[in-house]
């Protein structure tokens, strides 16, 4: 069976640290919606029948009705996919929660604070959900696999192999205990860093989106196929933003502005060199029998084989497109259409009987130290005869 497994989306999270430090909290909330749309599209395109959400889908304290409606609307687009949600410590199954008071689509199943089994033809799916912000009364003795011959999956939010008292308050489990139960796949949530393995059986997918500077690396979802012969899993990156740790030498910096400038430069993606193509034809070009396609006279003549051979339309580099062209003092006068087109060769204008010399060519830009700077227009683009 094929599936998608996510956890810790934290819809409508405030992103307080990111908002205060670099002002991208609102952008991250928008990114959450974009990423869920990516997941739904993947499920539709790949005909995925099972979608596991292992807790903390949203922030109970800040969740808005409009966000829940957006999520449920997307769930409706995959009505042939069964969606299983195990509430976590940030979205517990409270009496006044959206899990209890919102009309979810018929393909959505939300697990409660007792182990529950959902039966299908070849698969049994077990689940357990938080009903409070803390949960320390999880009793795995009550959990027994009904039919070992079927594929058995557990969806749960909690701490795996917790080592301190705080970890014990969030559905503490042990790897050994889960292995002894005999599940073919355990879809976990709560830890925001994934522990992905291609053939793993007890998996944290990590948070679907990076929540801050303490969540380095890639974030996304786990998908793949589960069978009695072994699992074949794949991790798919969804979040385009990735936080990385970068060491900088600040010993000679005297201000916060210098520090910020150095940091931005160090983390800037390298710019691939682009070829510089002249924005005018070389002087060795031979005169054509007619104007180029941008001339108004084109419709009055037909292209001959000579014109097609010697008249090569010029190309303008992408840097030059963003730089305003400099014009000569003759610009205010009214000329015939196309006279001041800087991409028309001088020879073409000379053959038309027009006496004026066109304005200099648009300057070409070059890159220097990662920044864009235009060449100075030191001389005309065309040689006068």
C-alpha positions as CSV (number, residue, x, y, z in Angstrom):
1,X,0.0,0.0,0.0
2,X,1.2,3.5,-0.9
3,X,0.9,6.4,1.6
4,X,2.0,9.9,2.5
5,X,3.1,10.7,6.1
6,X,3.4,14.2,7.5
7,X,3.5,15.8,11.0
8,X,3.9,19.1,12.8
9,X,2.6,21.5,10.2
10,X,1.5,23.9,13.0
11,X,-0.9,25.9,11.0
12,X,-1.4,29.6,12.1
13,X,1.7,29.4,14.3
14,X,2.9,32.9,15.3
15,X,6.5,32.4,14.3
16,X,7.4,35.0,16.9
17,X,11.1,34.6,16.7
18,X,11.2,34.9,12.9
19,X,8.8,37.8,13.0
20,X,10.9,39.7,15.5
21,X,14.3,38.9,14.0
22,X,13.9,39.0,10.3
23,X,10.2,39.8,9.7
24,X,9.1,36.7,7.8
25,X,6.4,35.3,10.1
26,X,3.6,36.2,7.8
27,X,5.5,34.7,4.8
28,X,5.9,31.4,6.7
29,X,2.2,31.2,7.4
30,X,1.6,31.7,3.7
31,X,4.2,29.0,3.0
32,X,2.3,26.6,5.1
33,X,-0.7,26.8,2.8
34,X,1.4,26.5,-0.3
35,X,3.1,23.3,1.1
36,X,-0.2,21.7,2.0
37,X,-1.4,22.4,-1.6
38,X,1.8,20.6,-2.9
39,X,1.0,17.6,-0.7
40,X,-2.5,17.4,-2.0
41,X,-1.4,17.7,-5.6
42,X,1.2,14.9,-5.0
43,X,-1.5,12.6,-3.6
44,X,-3.8,13.3,-6.6
45,X,-1.1,12.8,-9.2
46,X,0.2,9.6,-7.6
47,X,-3.2,8.1,-6.7
48,X,-2.2,7.8,-3.0
49,X,-4.9,6.0,-0.9
50,X,-3.7,6.7,2.6
51,X,-2.7,10.0,4.2
52,X,-1.3,10.0,7.8
53,X,-1.1,13.2,9.8
54,X,0.7,12.4,13.1
55,X,-0.3,15.4,15.2
56,X,0.2,19.2,15.6
57,X,-1.6,19.9,12.3
58,X,-2.5,23.4,13.8
59,X,-2.0,25.6,16.8
60,X,-5.0,25.4,19.0
61,X,-4.5,28.8,20.6
62,X,-4.2,30.7,17.3
63,X,-6.2,28.7,14.8
64,X,-8.6,30.6,12.6
65,X,-11.8,29.2,11.1
66,X,-10.7,30.4,7.7
67,X,-7.6,28.2,8.0
68,X,-9.6,25.1,9.0
69,X,-11.9,25.7,6.0
70,X,-8.9,25.9,3.7
71,X,-7.5,22.6,5.0
72,X,-10.9,20.9,4.8
73,X,-11.4,22.2,1.3
74,X,-8.2,20.7,0.2
75,X,-9.1,17.4,1.9
76,X,-12.3,17.4,-0.2
77,X,-10.1,17.3,-3.4
78,X,-8.8,13.9,-2.4
79,X,-12.1,12.3,-1.3
80,X,-10.8,8.9,-2.5
81,X,-8.0,9.1,0.0
82,X,-8.5,8.1,3.6
83,X,-7.0,10.7,6.0
84,X,-6.0,9.7,9.5
85,X,-5.2,12.4,12.1
86,X,-3.7,11.7,15.5
87,X,-4.0,14.9,17.5
88,X,-0.9,16.1,19.3
89,X,0.0,18.4,22.2
90,X,-0.5,21.6,20.1
91,X,-3.8,20.5,18.6
92,X,-5.4,18.2,21.3
93,X,-8.8,16.8,21.0
94,X,-10.4,19.2,23.4
95,X,-14.2,19.7,23.8
96,X,-14.1,23.1,22.1
97,X,-11.4,22.2,19.5
98,X,-12.0,22.2,15.8
99,X,-11.6,18.5,15.8
100,X,-14.8,18.2,17.8
101,X,-16.8,21.3,16.6
102,X,-16.1,21.4,12.8
103,X,-17.8,19.3,10.2
104,X,-14.9,17.5,8.5
105,X,-15.1,15.7,5.2
106,X,-16.2,12.0,5.3
107,X,-12.7,10.8,4.3
108,X,-11.2,12.3,7.5
109,X,-10.8,10.1,10.7
110,X,-9.6,11.7,13.9
111,X,-8.3,9.4,16.6
112,X,-9.2,9.9,20.3
113,X,-7.5,9.4,23.6
114,X,-7.9,5.6,23.4
115,X,-6.3,3.2,21.0
116,X,-8.6,2.6,18.1
117,X,-8.4,0.3,15.1
118,X,-9.7,1.0,11.6
119,X,-10.1,-2.1,9.5
120,X,-9.8,-2.4,5.7
121,X,-9.5,-5.5,3.5
122,X,-5.7,-5.9,3.8
123,X,-4.7,-3.2,6.3
124,X,-5.4,-2.4,9.9
125,X,-4.7,1.2,11.0
126,X,-4.3,2.0,14.7
127,X,-4.2,5.4,16.3
128,X,-4.1,7.4,19.5
129,X,-4.6,11.2,20.0
130,X,-3.9,13.7,22.7
131,X,-7.0,15.0,24.6
132,X,-4.9,17.6,26.6
133,X,-1.7,19.6,26.1
134,X,0.2,16.9,28.1
135,X,-0.3,13.2,28.0
136,X,1.6,10.9,30.4
137,X,-0.9,8.1,30.9
138,X,-0.3,6.2,27.7
139,X,-0.7,2.5,28.3
140,X,0.7,0.3,25.6
141,X,-0.4,-2.8,27.4
142,X,-3.9,-2.2,26.0
143,X,-2.6,-2.2,22.4
144,X,-2.5,-5.6,20.7
145,X,-2.4,-6.3,17.0
146,X,-5.6,-8.2,16.0
147,X,-4.4,-9.8,12.8
148,X,-0.6,-10.1,12.3
149,X,-1.1,-11.4,8.7
150,X,-2.4,-8.0,7.6
151,X,-0.4,-4.8,7.2
152,X,-0.5,-3.1,10.6
153,X,0.1,0.7,10.9
154,X,0.2,2.9,14.0
155,X,-0.3,6.7,13.8
156,X,0.6,8.5,17.0
157,X,2.2,11.7,18.3
158,X,4.8,11.5,21.1
159,X,8.3,11.1,22.3
160,X,10.5,8.2,21.2
161,X,13.1,6.9,23.7
162,X,12.7,10.0,26.0
163,X,15.4,10.4,28.6
164,X,14.0,13.0,31.0
165,X,10.9,13.9,32.9
166,X,9.7,16.5,30.3
167,X,9.8,13.8,27.5
168,X,7.6,11.6,29.7
169,X,4.8,14.1,29.4
170,X,4.3,13.7,25.7
171,X,3.3,10.0,25.1
172,X,6.6,8.5,25.9
173,X,7.4,5.4,23.9
174,X,10.4,3.2,23.3
175,X,11.7,1.7,20.1
176,X,12.0,-1.7,21.6
177,X,8.4,-1.7,22.8
178,X,7.1,-0.7,19.3
179,X,9.2,-3.3,17.6
180,X,7.8,-6.0,20.0
181,X,4.3,-5.0,19.0
182,X,5.0,-6.0,15.4
183,X,3.8,-3.0,13.5
184,X,4.8,-2.8,9.8
185,X,5.0,1.0,10.0
186,X,4.7,3.5,12.9
187,X,3.9,7.1,11.7
188,X,5.2,9.3,14.4
189,X,5.0,13.0,15.1
190,X,6.3,15.6,17.7
191,X,10.0,15.7,16.9
192,X,10.7,18.3,14.2
193,X,13.9,16.6,12.8
194,X,13.3,13.5,10.7
195,X,14.9,10.1,11.3
196,X,14.3,8.9,7.8
197,X,15.6,5.6,6.5
198,X,14.7,4.1,3.2
199,X,13.6,0.8,4.7
200,X,12.6,2.1,8.2
201,X,9.5,1.1,10.2
202,X,9.4,3.7,12.9
203,X,9.6,7.1,11.3
204,X,9.5,10.8,12.2
205,X,9.0,12.8,9.0
206,X,10.0,16.0,10.9
207,X,8.1,19.2,10.7
208,X,6.7,19.9,7.2
209,X,8.1,23.5,7.3
210,X,11.1,24.9,9.2
211,X,9.9,26.8,12.2
212,X,13.1,28.7,13.0
213,X,16.8,28.8,13.3
214,X,16.8,25.8,15.6
215,X,15.4,23.6,12.8
216,X,18.2,23.2,10.3
217,X,18.2,21.1,7.2
218,X,15.5,20.0,4.8
219,X,11.8,19.7,5.7
220,X,9.1,17.8,3.9
221,X,7.2,14.5,3.9
222,X,7.7,10.8,3.8
223,X,6.0,8.6,1.2
224,X,6.5,5.2,-0.2
225,X,5.1,1.6,-0.1
226,X,4.6,-0.7,2.9
227,X,4.5,-4.4,2.5
228,X,5.1,-7.6,4.5
229,X,8.3,-8.1,2.4
230,X,9.7,-4.7,3.5
231,X,9.2,-1.0,3.2
232,X,10.4,1.2,0.4
233,X,10.3,4.8,1.6
234,X,11.2,8.2,0.1
235,X,11.7,11.6,1.7
236,X,10.5,14.5,-0.4
237,X,11.6,18.0,0.4
238,X,8.7,20.5,0.4
239,X,10.0,23.6,2.1
240,X,12.0,25.9,-0.2
241,X,13.5,27.8,2.7
242,X,16.3,26.1,4.5
243,X,18.0,27.3,7.6
244,X,21.8,26.7,7.8
245,X,24.5,27.4,10.3
246,X,27.3,29.7,8.9
247,X,30.5,30.7,10.7
248,X,31.8,34.2,10.1
249,X,34.9,36.1,11.1
250,X,33.7,39.3,12.8
251,X,37.0,40.4,14.4
252,X,37.5,43.4,12.1
253,X,33.9,44.5,11.9
254,X,33.0,47.7,13.8
255,X,29.2,47.9,13.5
256,X,26.1,45.8,13.3
257,X,25.5,47.0,9.7
258,X,28.9,45.6,8.6
259,X,28.1,42.3,10.3
260,X,24.8,42.1,8.5
261,X,26.4,42.9,5.2
262,X,29.0,40.3,5.6
263,X,26.4,37.7,6.7
264,X,24.2,38.4,3.7
265,X,27.1,38.2,1.3
266,X,28.3,34.9,2.8
267,X,24.9,33.2,2.5
268,X,24.1,34.6,-0.9
269,X,23.7,32.0,-3.6
270,X,26.4,32.2,-6.2
271,X,25.5,33.8,-9.5
272,X,26.3,31.7,-12.5
273,X,28.2,33.7,-15.2
274,X,26.2,34.6,-18.2
275,X,27.6,35.2,-21.7
276,X,27.8,38.8,-22.8
277,X,26.2,39.3,-26.2
278,X,26.6,42.6,-28.0
279,X,23.3,44.5,-28.4
280,X,24.3,45.6,-32.0
281,X,25.5,43.9,-35.1
282,X,29.2,43.7,-35.8
283,X,30.7,46.0,-38.4
284,X,31.4,43.0,-40.7
285,X,27.7,42.5,-41.2
286,X,26.6,42.9,-44.8
287,X,23.7,45.1,-45.7
288,X,20.4,43.4,-46.1
289,X,18.0,43.8,-49.0
290,X,15.2,44.7,-46.6
291,X,14.7,45.9,-43.0
292,X,14.5,43.6,-40.0
293,X,11.2,42.4,-38.6
294,X,10.9,45.3,-36.2
295,X,10.9,47.8,-39.1
296,X,7.6,49.1,-40.5
297,X,8.9,48.5,-44.0
298,X,9.0,44.7,-43.6
299,X,5.5,44.2,-44.8
300,X,6.4,46.0,-48.1
301,X,9.1,43.6,-49.1
302,X,9.8,39.9,-49.0
303,X,12.8,38.3,-47.5
304,X,15.2,37.0,-50.1
305,X,17.7,34.2,-49.5
306,X,20.5,36.9,-49.2
307,X,18.5,38.7,-46.5
308,X,17.9,35.4,-44.6
309,X,21.6,34.6,-44.9
310,X,23.2,37.8,-43.8
311,X,20.6,39.5,-41.6
312,X,20.8,37.9,-38.1
313,X,18.4,39.5,-35.6
314,X,20.5,40.8,-32.7
315,X,19.9,39.6,-29.1
316,X,20.1,41.7,-26.0
317,X,21.6,40.3,-22.8
318,X,19.2,40.0,-19.8
319,X,21.3,42.5,-17.9
320,X,20.9,45.1,-20.6
321,X,17.1,44.8,-20.6
322,X,16.9,46.4,-17.1
323,X,19.1,49.4,-18.0
324,X,17.5,52.5,-19.5
325,X,19.0,53.3,-23.0
326,X,20.8,56.6,-23.5
327,X,19.6,58.7,-26.4
328,X,21.2,61.4,-28.4
329,X,20.2,65.1,-28.6
330,X,18.2,64.3,-31.7
331,X,15.6,62.3,-29.8
332,X,13.0,65.1,-29.5
333,X,12.7,65.4,-33.2
334,X,10.0,63.5,-35.1
335,X,11.6,60.7,-37.2
336,X,10.2,58.1,-39.4
337,X,9.1,54.9,-37.6
338,X,12.0,52.7,-36.7
339,X,14.8,55.3,-37.3
340,X,15.9,55.4,-33.6
341,X,15.8,51.6,-33.1
342,X,19.3,51.0,-31.9
343,X,19.3,47.5,-33.2
344,X,19.1,48.6,-36.9
345,X,22.5,48.5,-38.5
346,X,23.8,51.8,-39.9
347,X,24.0,50.3,-43.4
348,X,20.3,49.5,-43.4
349,X,19.5,53.1,-42.5
350,X,22.0,54.5,-45.1
351,X,20.3,52.5,-47.9
352,X,16.9,53.9,-46.9
353,X,18.0,57.5,-47.6
354,X,17.5,58.7,-44.0
355,X,20.2,61.2,-43.1
356,X,20.2,60.9,-39.4
357,X,22.5,58.7,-37.3
358,X,20.7,56.5,-34.8
359,X,21.1,57.0,-31.1
360,X,23.9,55.0,-29.4
361,X,23.2,51.4,-28.6
362,X,21.8,50.3,-25.3
363,X,24.7,49.8,-22.9
364,X,25.7,46.3,-21.9
365,X,25.8,45.3,-18.3
366,X,28.6,43.3,-16.7
367,X,28.8,41.6,-13.3
368,X,31.5,42.6,-10.9
369,X,31.8,41.0,-7.4
370,X,28.3,39.7,-7.6
371,X,26.7,43.1,-8.4
372,X,25.4,44.6,-11.6
373,X,27.1,47.6,-13.2
374,X,26.5,49.1,-16.6
375,X,29.4,49.9,-18.9
376,X,29.9,53.6,-19.5
377,X,28.7,54.7,-22.9
378,X,32.1,55.9,-24.0
379,X,31.6,55.7,-27.7
380,X,28.8,55.2,-30.2
381,X,27.8,51.7,-31.0
382,X,28.1,52.3,-34.7
383,X,31.0,53.4,-36.8
384,X,30.2,56.4,-39.0
385,X,31.4,56.5,-42.6
